[in-house]
């Protein structure tokens, strides 16, 4: 994630929330219903959909920063008659996120780049599509488990439902297969080269590892819950293999 672009985005959202909040306060006067100013009501109602859309964007940006707990606060929440407008909590969280990003950019200016960052939304759509809702709700273990199941389904769509788990590594096998058996072949490499051979052996090993060291691990009741960082790295591994599958050619053994 580009911190400068994220900072610009959050600042824009903050300006919008403050503009809408000012209209909200003016509409209700001192927030007592008997002091409502109906003339301002259309402006408040007209702008609220944009506020909702932009705060959802702010939520996603803050989550991509790695601040899931802070992102969870960026929601519309009725504060009550004397508690302010429904985006007060979101505003406070956005201000805090802006402060975090400002510190990051200042640090980068002093010590140089902090290195690449992985944005969850950039993962393979099958992986992130399966994990997103659970991840946003803070269920990182279940998010990885569900994503691994979706990944298994993607492979079974090629190999057939009778093949499962680590046995799906056979899709990249270079051994002679029974006629009609599907295989995946990595393109842009010379089939006569050692690189082509090692690429397929490596792909098979990655699939075995994905099921043995990721799916099986998070599915076992006795294993510890992965931290958010560990869970994201697990999703990244599944995403990498899923993209490799997409970029491979499906062939059928003769």
N, C-alpha and C positions, 0 to 999 in steps of 0.2 A: 504494500500500500504506500502511495506517495503521501508523506506526512503534510507537505505544503498544500496539496490539493485537498486533503482531508480537513486541514485547518481552515482553508477558504470556505469549504462546504459548510462546516459547523458554524462558522461566523455568520454566513448568509442565513442559516436556519435560525440562529439566535436573533438576528435582526427581525426576521419575519415573526417569530414568536413574540418579541417585545412589541412590535407594531400591533399585532392582533390583541395582545394582552392589554395594551393601552385602550384600544377600542372597547374591549370587554369591560374594563373598569369604568370607562366613561358611560357605557350603556347602563350599568347598574349603579352609577353614582357611588355611594358609600357601601355598595354591595347589599343593600337592603331592597327587597322587591318593590317596596312602595316608592322607591326613588328611580325606578327604571326610566331610561330615556329612549322611547320607541324609535325615534328618528335615526338612532345609531344602529339599531338592531339589524337592518339589512346588510350593513357593512360587516358586522360580526359574523352573521350567518353565511355571507358570500365567501368570506376568507377562510372559514374554518376547515373546509375540505383541503385547501392548499397547505394549511398548517399541519393537518393530519398526515398528508403525503410527505411533506418535508421532514417531519419528526420521525417518520418511519425510516426515511433515508438516513437521518442522523443516528438512529438506532443501529442500522447496518454498518455505518462507518465506524462507530464506537466499538461495535463487536469485532470488526475487522482489525481494530487497533489491539485486540487481545484483552479488552476490558469488558468481559461478558457481564459481570455484576453491575457495572455502571450502565451498560447498554440496557439492562433489564429495567432500569428506572425511567427510560425514555418512553413513557406510555401516557396516554390520555387518562387522567385520574380525577374524578370529581372530588374537589376539596371541601365542599360544603359552602354555606352562605358566606361565612366570614374567612374562609381559608384561601381565597385567591382563585385564579382561573384554573381550568383543568390541565394546563400544561406547565404549572409552576414546578412540579417535581422534575419534569423533563428538562425544563430550562436550567435548573440547578445542575443536573447531570451533564448537560451540554457545556455549561460553563466550566465544570470540572474537567471534562474531556479536552476542552480548548487549552486549559492550563497545562495538562499533561503533554499535549502536542507541542505547545510553545516551548516547554522545557526540553522536549526531544530535539526540536529544530535548533534550539540554542546550543544544546550539547553537540549536535552534529557540526555546527559551525566552529566549535572549539576543537573537537577531537576528530572530526572527519566523519564519513559515512558509517552507520551502524550495521550495514549489511542488508541483504534482501529480507523481506518479510513475506510470509505466506498468507494470502487472503483466502479464507475458507470458501467464499463464493466463487473462486476461480477453479475449484476442484472439478473433476469430471462430473457432468450433470447427473449421471446415474448414482454416483457416490454421494454428492452433496444433496441431490434431490431426496435421497432416502434419509439422510442424516439431519437435514437442516432444522426441522421442527423440534426434534428431540434435543439437538444441540442448543437451540435458542432457549429451550426450557431448562437447560442446565444438566440434562441427562447424557453426559458424554460417553459413558460406557455403552448405554443402549444405542446411542447414535452410531458408534463404531460397529456394534453388532448388527444393526439394521442395514448399514451400508455394506457390510460383508455379505449379508444374505442377498442383497440386491446384486452385488458383484457375482455371487455364485449363480444367480438366476441368469445374468448376462452370459456367462460361460455355458450354462446348461442349454441356453437357446441355440448354441452351436453344437455342443457335444451330445445333447439329449438328456432327458431327466434321469436316466439310469446311472449317469456318472455324476459324482458329487465330491465336494471338498477337495482335498489335496490331489485326488485322482484326476481332477480336471487339468492338471499339469500335462497330461498326455496329449492335449491339443497342440503343444509345441514339440512333441516327441519326434525324433528323427528315425526311430525304429520303424521297420516295416509294419504297416497297419492292415487290418482286414479290409477287403474291398468294401467301399461305401462308407468307411470311417472318415469323419471330418478331421482336418488338421488346419492349423494356422501357420502361415509362412510370412516371415518378416521381409518386406520388400527393400529395394535400394541397396541390396548387398549381393555380392557375387556368390551364388550357391556353391561354387567350387572352392571358396575361401575358408580359412580357419575361422575368420571373424563371423561368417554366416553360421557356422556350426556352434560356436561359443554363444552367439546371440540367442539361438533357440534353446540351448541348454540352460542359459541364464534365465530366459523367460519362464521356462518350466520350473526352475528353482524358485523364482519369485512367487509363482502361483502357489507352490507347496508352502513356502514361507508365509504367504499371506493367510492361508488357512490354519497352519500349525501354530504360528507365532502371533497372529492377530485375532482371527475369528474364534479359534478354539480358546484362546486366552481370555477374551472378554466374555465368552459364553460359559466359562467354567465358574460355578458359584463360589469356589474357594479362592479364586484369584483376586488380588487387590484391584480396586478401581483405578484406572489410569488417570493421571492428572490431565487438565485441559491441554497442556502442551503435548503430552504423550499421545492423547487421543487424536489430536490434530495431525501429528506425525503418522499415526496409523492410517488415518483417512488419506493422507498424502500418498502413502505407499499404495493403497488400493486404487487411488486415482491414477497414479503413474501406470500401473499394470492395465487398468481399464482403457487408458488411451493407447497403450501398446497393442491391445487386442483390437481396438477400432482401426488402427493403422495397418494391421496385418491382413493378408489375403486368406480367405477361406478356400481350402482345396479339399477334394474328396479322393481318398485313396482308390486306385484302380485295381 
